[in-house]
Amino acid sequence: MTPLVDNLLVIGLGMIGGSLAKALKQRGFARSVIGSDRNEDELTKGVSLGVIDEAGFDLAAAVAKSDLIVLAVPVKATETVLRAIQPYLKAEVVLTDVGSTKRNVIEAAQAVFGRVPEWFVPGHPIAGSEKSGVAAADADLFKKHKVIVAPLDDTSKEAQQLVSRMWQVTGAELIQMDIHRHDEVLAATSHLPHVLAFSLVDTLAKEQDNLEIFRYAAGGFRDFTRIAASDPTMWRDVCDANQAELLAQIDKFTAGLSTLRQAIVENDGQQMLGIFTRAKAAREHFTKMLAGTAYSQKHNNVDVTFHAHSGGVINGQVVVPGDKSISHRAIIFGALAEGETIIDGFLECEDSLATLQAFRDMGVVIEGPYQGRVKIYGVGLHGLCEPPGPLYLGNSATAMRLMAGLLAAQPFDTVLQGDASLSSRPMEQVVEPLRRMGATISTTDGHAPLLIKGGPIQSQEGTLVAANSQIKTALMLAALYAQDAIEIAEPSLTRDHTERMLRQFGANVTVRDGSVAFEGAQRLCGTHLQIPADLSSAALFILAALITEQSDLLITRVGINPGRKTVLDVLCRMGGAITLSQEHDLDGEPVADIHVRSSELVGTSVDASEMLHAIDDFPVICVAAALANGETVIARVPELEHKESNQIEVITQALLSMGASISVEPTEIRIRGKALLNGAELTSGDDHRIAMALAVAAARAEGDVVIKGCANVATSFPDFAEVASKAGLKIHKEETDVSK
């Protein structure tokens, strides 16, 4: 690469400074990489090992000609080094450091220069090794590791860009952070573990039989205590420099350890299980988050593409995952109930796992999920604890809207946030009726994140209006904490999962024509719930069987809640051979086996009321219409433009690319069907339902169909491609790691 600076000076050729110098030298960042160290032997060795180009035995001369200087010295030595180099600094020089604490570095700069110069950029690489000295220099040490840059308000943008570019050249991932937040975070994630490791090894080493202890120590002990081999002097300085933040973290750890000790003394199995399961879940959550493979990062590092082909016969039996809407509610009410709740058929997708993790963050003990089973140790209506930080709900609008109602009534404040897609979806429609109940909730221009100030929920005079089931449920969750009854009017029929489930938990809910009456301050009791299969997931395979010749499919134990079975009515009206059998109630929810055979579909009309009830199945209805004989007219409802994507725009563009005839008008969408579609390369708009519907459409396409942006399928149906392939569709999934 073309050198970005003439002379780079690294002061302190230890493992960090040496590794940085070596990486920048190998990648040609500077015309000359100069090293300076109190130990002249290290300088000589640095040149001979190819770590640096030049040994700066004369510090003043090295400083005077350098354009960029990196302080890689112990944090306690920062002020001394700054005083030594201050008289020789060029006017245009840029200065940075690698210290693991930032407050003392800032104070050192203020003491020497009177203020923090605009060309000084505090930094800290999150990388290291127990090895030390220039001989341990590793040019790849920072590759795929994080480096924190902590500029001040008046830090020069040009200086910041140069320092950022320097770290990017090493292969590091840059993060910008406030200096005070940096010291707080590092005290918890780096300094505390090191202190604990040193203390544990020191404690065990004092035992008389210490040789036996260390001889038979298992891998976990070795892994945890490895960091106790780090430089003691450096860690003494870190403890001194970051004293207040580190002591705060030690106090938190001590309190937690005391709680665990007491649970062991009292043989309190539930308390121990709670600590261990929360820790295990949090560890797995953070691991996935860092790897970019969980809802917490919306698969940022993985690009998923579906490759689908025409043909295939859908025969036999298919089992689709549990209902997502019911899975969310089961976790919420199980956590608020008294006693244990067991859930079978829980949907293990990113959206419902987000809800599960949120309640773990609020102190609820939850075992699983394991093969669809979850066990919840309910804490009662008033047992939730303040979470340690914002609750991250990934892409789940259901979780955010429902939990807004619940958290508005808690005695603590919370923040609900999500990924970019969720943050673009409107939230005022649920927040405004909650405000009329006394809730204090702030949105960000009508969107997430939601800032919720917990407090008492007031009795509501008159009747609240809920336009959909999510708003209705949010109001009912808030009303659990009110003293008086609340009545909620529904302009039209909506899903009644919440009313049905509350009865399973022992609550008193009265449903009248067009309204729900609900008493506040009710006690919920733990129960056993079996969750039916998700109708929206089943609709994909119903569509597949209808449009592929000689198909004969059975989908078992599917939820057919009156508020969401409209998609079945529409497909039957289009000529679909769909029959229901084994209809019965499953823990309050109506279910049935659905038998589907190949059919010649015909066009139909779908009015606004039907479309609102089938809002999750719009992509399925569009694909069916594109392959039906005649014209289908679908009412255009605004909600379709505020789903995971603008579904009208995305599905229309995709089907037009496949040769469908579609016109979008102000009040309706007109689709004229044809026998076959064309192969094409499509985008799902990061919308899971559109991605899956297009993959099914490919079964009636002349040519291959490639669908990009399918990572979000994990939010509702993680194994869709595998289940579809086994059922007879010709589809395979390609995953690409885009972090490399």
Secondary structure in CASP SS format (residue, H / E / C, confidence):
PFRMAT SS
TARGET T0000
AUTHOR 0000-0000-0000
METHOD secondary structure of the structure
MODEL  1
M C 1.00
T C 1.00
P C 1.00
L C 1.00
V E 1.00
D E 1.00
N E 1.00
L E 1.00
L E 1.00
V E 1.00
I E 1.00
G C 1.00
L C 1.00
G C 1.00
M H 1.00
I H 1.00
G H 1.00
G H 1.00
S H 1.00
L H 1.00
A H 1.00
K H 1.00
A H 1.00
L H 1.00
K H 1.00
Q H 1.00
R C 1.00
G C 1.00
F C 1.00
A E 1.00
R E 1.00
S E 1.00
V E 1.00
I E 1.00
G E 1.00
S E 1.00
D C 1.00
R C 1.00
N C 1.00
E H 1.00
D H 1.00
E H 1.00
L H 1.00
T H 1.00
K H 1.00
G H 1.00
V H 1.00
S H 1.00
L C 1.00
G C 1.00
V C 1.00
I C 1.00
D C 1.00
E E 1.00
A E 1.00
G C 1.00
F C 1.00
D C 1.00
L H 1.00
A H 1.00
A H 1.00
A H 1.00
V H 1.00
A H 1.00
K C 1.00
S C 1.00
D C 1.00
L E 1.00
I E 1.00
V E 1.00
L E 1.00
A C 1.00
V C 1.00
P C 1.00
V H 1.00
K H 1.00
A H 1.00
T H 1.00
E H 1.00
T H 1.00
V H 1.00
L H 1.00
R H 1.00
A H 1.00
I H 1.00
Q H 1.00
P H 1.00
Y H 1.00
L C 1.00
K C 1.00
A C 1.00
E C 1.00
V C 1.00
V E 1.00
L E 1.00
T E 1.00
D E 1.00
V C 1.00
G C 1.00
S C 1.00
T C 1.00
K C 1.00
R H 1.00
N H 1.00
V H 1.00
I H 1.00
E H 1.00
A H 1.00
A H 1.00
Q H 1.00
A H 1.00
V H 1.00
F H 1.00
G C 1.00
R C 1.00
V C 1.00
P C 1.00
E C 1.00
W C 1.00
F E 1.00
V E 1.00
P C 1.00
G E 1.00
H E 1.00
P E 1.00
I C 1.00
A C 1.00
G C 1.00
S C 1.00
E C 1.00
K C 1.00
S C 1.00
G C 1.00
V H 1.00
A H 1.00
A H 1.00
A C 1.00
D C 1.00
A C 1.00
D C 1.00
L C 1.00
F C 1.00
K C 1.00
K C 1.00
H C 1.00
K E 1.00
V E 1.00
I E 1.00
V E 1.00
A C 1.00
P C 1.00
L C 1.00
D C 1.00
D C 1.00
T C 1.00
S C 1.00
K H 1.00
E H 1.00
A H 1.00
Q H 1.00
Q H 1.00
L H 1.00
V H 1.00
S H 1.00
R H 1.00
M H 1.00
W H 1.00
Q H 1.00
V H 1.00
T C 1.00
G C 1.00
A C 1.00
E E 1.00
L E 1.00
I E 1.00
Q E 1.00
M C 1.00
D C 1.00
I H 1.00
H H 1.00
R H 1.00
H H 1.00
D H 1.00
E H 1.00
V H 1.00
L H 1.00
A H 1.00
A H 1.00
T H 1.00
S H 1.00
H H 1.00
L H 1.00
P H 1.00
H H 1.00
V H 1.00
L H 1.00
A H 1.00
F H 1.00
S H 1.00
L H 1.00
V H 1.00
D H 1.00
T H 1.00
L H 1.00
A H 1.00
K C 1.00
E C 1.00
Q C 1.00
D C 1.00
N H 1.00
L H 1.00
E H 1.00
I H 1.00
F H 1.00
R H 1.00
Y C 1.00
A C 1.00
A C 1.00
G H 1.00
G H 1.00
F H 1.00
R H 1.00
D H 1.00
F H 1.00
T H 1.00
R H 1.00
I H 1.00
A H 1.00
A H 1.00
S C 1.00
D C 1.00
P H 1.00
T H 1.00
M H 1.00
W H 1.00
R H 1.00
D H 1.00
V H 1.00
C H 1.00
D H 1.00
A H 1.00
N C 1.00
Q H 1.00
A H 1.00
E H 1.00
L H 1.00
L H 1.00
A H 1.00
Q H 1.00
I H 1.00
D H 1.00
K H 1.00
F H 1.00
T H 1.00
A H 1.00
G H 1.00
L H 1.00
S H 1.00
T H 1.00
L H 1.00
R H 1.00
Q H 1.00
A H 1.00
I H 1.00
V H 1.00
E C 1.00
N C 1.00
D C 1.00
G H 1.00
Q H 1.00
Q H 1.00
M H 1.00
L H 1.00
G H 1.00
I H 1.00
F H 1.00
T H 1.00
R H 1.00
A H 1.00
K H 1.00
A H 1.00
A H 1.00
R H 1.00
E H 1.00
H H 1.00
F H 1.00
T H 1.00
K H 1.00
M H 1.00
L H 1.00
A H 1.00
G C 1.00
T C 1.00
A C 1.00
Y C 1.00
S C 1.00
Q C 1.00
K C 1.00
H C 1.00
N C 1.00
N C 1.00
V E 1.00
D E 1.00
V E 1.00
T E 1.00
F E 1.00
H E 1.00
A E 1.00
H E 1.00
S C 1.00
G C 1.00
G C 1.00
V C 1.00
I C 1.00
N E 1.00
G E 1.00
Q E 1.00
V E 1.00
V C 1.00
V C 1.00
P C 1.00
G E 1.00
D C 1.00
K H 1.00
S H 1.00
I H 1.00
S H 1.00
H H 1.00
R H 1.00
A H 1.00
I H 1.00
I H 1.00
F H 1.00
G H 1.00
A H 1.00
L H 1.00
A C 1.00
E E 1.00
G E 1.00
E E 1.00
T E 1.00
I E 1.00
I E 1.00
D E 1.00
G C 1.00
F C 1.00
L C 1.00
E C 1.00
C C 1.00
E H 1.00
D H 1.00
S H 1.00
L H 1.00
A H 1.00
T H 1.00
L H 1.00
Q H 1.00
A H 1.00
F H 1.00
R H 1.00
D H 1.00
M C 1.00
G C 1.00
V C 1.00
V E 1.00
I E 1.00
E E 1.00
G E 1.00
P E 1.00
Y E 1.00
Q C 1.00
G C 1.00
R E 1.00
V E 1.00
K E 1.00
I E 1.00
Y E 1.00
G E 1.00
V E 1.00
G C 1.00
L C 1.00
H C 1.00
G C 1.00
L C 1.00
C C 1.00
E C 1.00
P C 1.00
P C 1.00
G C 1.00
P C 1.00
L E 1.00
Y E 1.00
L C 1.00
G C 1.00
N C 1.00
S C 1.00
A H 1.00
T H 1.00
A H 1.00
M H 1.00
R H 1.00
L H 1.00
M H 1.00
A H 1.00
G H 1.00
L H 1.00
L H 1.00
A H 1.00
A C 1.00
Q C 1.00
P C 1.00
F C 1.00
D C 1.00
T E 1.00
V E 1.00
L E 1.00
Q E 1.00
G C 1.00
D C 1.00
A C 1.00
S C 1.00
L H 1.00
S H 1.00
S H 1.00
R C 1.00
P C 1.00
M C 1.00
E H 1.00
Q H 1.00
V H 1.00
V H 1.00
E H 1.00
P H 1.00
L H 1.00
R H 1.00
R C 1.00
M C 1.00
G C 1.00
A C 1.00
T E 1.00
I E 1.00
S E 1.00
T E 1.00
T E 1.00
D C 1.00
G C 1.00
H E 1.00
A E 1.00
P E 1.00
L E 1.00
L E 1.00
I E 1.00
K E 1.00
G C 1.00
G C 1.00
P C 1.00
I C 1.00
Q C 1.00
S C 1.00
Q C 1.00
E C 1.00
G C 1.00
T C 1.00
L E 1.00
V E 1.00
A C 1.00
A C 1.00
N C 1.00
S H 1.00
Q H 1.00
I H 1.00
K H 1.00
T H 1.00
A H 1.00
L H 1.00
M H 1.00
L H 1.00
A H 1.00
A H 1.00
L C 1.00
Y C 1.00
A C 1.00
Q C 1.00
D C 1.00
A C 1.00
I E 1.00
E E 1.00
I E 1.00
A E 1.00
E C 1.00
P C 1.00
S C 1.00
L C 1.00
T C 1.00
R C 1.00
D C 1.00
H H 1.00
T H 1.00
E H 1.00
R H 1.00
M H 1.00
L H 1.00
R H 1.00
Q H 1.00
F C 1.00
G C 1.00
A C 1.00
N C 1.00
V E 1.00
T E 1.00
V E 1.00
R E 1.00
D C 1.00
G C 1.00
S E 1.00
V E 1.00
A E 1.00
F E 1.00
E C 1.00
G C 1.00
A C 1.00
Q C 1.00
R C 1.00
L C 1.00
C E 1.00
G C 1.00
T C 1.00
H E 1.00
L E 1.00
Q E 1.00
I C 1.00
P C 1.00
A E 1.00
D C 1.00
L H 1.00
S H 1.00
S H 1.00
A H 1.00
A H 1.00
L H 1.00
F H 1.00
I H 1.00
L H 1.00
A H 1.00
A H 1.00
L H 1.00
I H 1.00
T C 1.00
E C 1.00
Q C 1.00
S C 1.00
D E 1.00
L E 1.00
L E 1.00
I E 1.00
T E 1.00
R E 1.00
V E 1.00
G E 1.00
I C 1.00
N C 1.00
P C 1.00
G C 1.00
R C 1.00
K C 1.00
T H 1.00
V H 1.00
L H 1.00
D H 1.00
V H 1.00
L H 1.00
C H 1.00
R H 1.00
M C 1.00
G C 1.00
G C 1.00
A E 1.00
I E 1.00
T E 1.00
L E 1.00
S E 1.00
Q E 1.00
E E 1.00
H E 1.00
D E 1.00
L E 1.00
D C 1.00
G C 1.00
E E 1.00
P E 1.00
V E 1.00
A E 1.00
D E 1.00
I E 1.00
H E 1.00
V E 1.00
R E 1.00
S C 1.00
S C 1.00
E C 1.00
L C 1.00
V E 1.00
G C 1.00
T C 1.00
S E 1.00
V E 1.00
D C 1.00
A H 1.00
S H 1.00
E H 1.00
M H 1.00
L H 1.00
H H 1.00
A C 1.00
I H 1.00
D H 1.00
D H 1.00
F H 1.00
P H 1.00
V H 1.00
I H 1.00
C H 1.00
V H 1.00
A H 1.00
A H 1.00
A H 1.00
L C 1.00
A C 1.00
N E 1.00
G C 1.00
E E 1.00
T E 1.00
V E 1.00
I E 1.00
A E 1.00
R C 1.00
V C 1.00
P H 1.00
E H 1.00
L H 1.00
E H 1.00
H H 1.00
K C 1.00
E C 1.00
S C 1.00
N C 1.00
Q H 1.00
I H 1.00
E H 1.00
V H 1.00
I H 1.00
T H 1.00
Q H 1.00
A H 1.00
L H 1.00
L H 1.00
S H 1.00
M C 1.00
G C 1.00
A C 1.00
S E 1.00
I E 1.00
S E 1.00
V E 1.00
E C 1.00
P C 1.00
T C 1.00
E E 1.00
I E 1.00
R E 1.00
I E 1.00
R E 1.00
G C 1.00
K C 1.00
A C 1.00
L C 1.00
L E 1.00
N E 1.00
G E 1.00
A E 1.00
E E 1.00
L E 1.00
T E 1.00
S C 1.00
G C 1.00
D C 1.00
D C 1.00
H H 1.00
R H 1.00
I H 1.00
A H 1.00
M H 1.00
A H 1.00
L H 1.00
A H 1.00
V H 1.00
A H 1.00
A H 1.00
A H 1.00
R H 1.00
A E 1.00
E E 1.00
G E 1.00
D E 1.00
V E 1.00
V E 1.00
I E 1.00
K E 1.00
G C 1.00
C C 1.00
A H 1.00
N H 1.00
V H 1.00
A H 1.00
T H 1.00
S C 1.00
F C 1.00
P C 1.00
D C 1.00
F H 1.00
A H 1.00
E H 1.00
V H 1.00
A H 1.00
S H 1.00
K H 1.00
A H 1.00
G C 1.00
L C 1.00
K E 1.00
I E 1.00
H E 1.00
K E 1.00
E E 1.00
E E 1.00
T E 1.00
D E 1.00
V C 1.00
S C 1.00
K C 1.00
END
